[in-house]
Amino acid sequence: MMELPDYSFELAARALGFRAVAGVDEVGRGPLCGPVVAAAVILDPARIPDGLNDSKKLSHKRRMALEAAIKTDAVWCVAEASVAEIDQINIVQASHLAMCRALAGLARKADHVLVDGNLLPKALAIPAQAIVRGDARSVTIAAASILAKEARDRMMVDLAQQYPGYGWERNAGYPTKDHLQALLDLGPTPVHRRSFRPVHNILCQDISLSR
């Protein structure tokens, strides 16, 4: 039987006196292009949508339904860090920047944060707990993962219309075979991450060929 995320991490925090327990997650560390997107969510314990899970384990249709429920019943915010910021400060720091922006944008200030992964953003000024595989263990982090993924997927569909040929509406910017081939055939776009090796190598090749 598949293990589902639950509210136990949140209950443990609430037992310590915290009342606004937020979950944060990011989407988009691995792609070669586009922003990294994070979401922060504070669930109402009395109105937790059924079926919350790691966004990667859910169909697009199910994520859309859960996204609507989360946005109706929870406090939430989605934020991003740009391609320029990713190239400037690296993808891990940019992911943490997006997380902090999402937390800062919440209409209700969180007093405790559950963070997906094994690292906490250094800029966090409130108590926090890093949870490995948090999106599969905490319903609040799972909710954040759903909002972040749906938001970023929509961004990549929009970017695919601006820069056709790379298949971003299907691959969301990840280094799939068709994306890598398009990168070779068409070259990098302004929204490709220059600091990522496949993009960097093609740019270096272009520079050497032009000399």
SULJOWO-V185902 format. One record per run of one state. SS is the DSSP state (H for helix, E for strand, - for the rest). FROM is the first residue (numbers start at 1). TO is the last residue. If there is no record, write none. Layout:
SS/FROM/TO + SS/FROM/TO
This chain:
-/1/5 + E/6/6 + -/7/7 + H/8/15 + -/16/20 + E/21/27 + -/28/32 + E/33/33 + -/34/35 + E/36/42 + -/43/54 + H/55/57 + -/58/59 + H/60/73 + -/74/74 + E/75/81 + -/82/82 + H/83/89 + -/90/90 + H/91/104 + -/105/111 + E/112/116 + -/117/127 + E/128/131 + -/132/133 + H/134/136 + -/137/137 + E/138/138 + H/139/162 + -/163/167 + H/168/171 + -/172/176 + H/177/186 + -/187/191 + E/192/192 + -/193/196 + H/197/210 + -/211/211
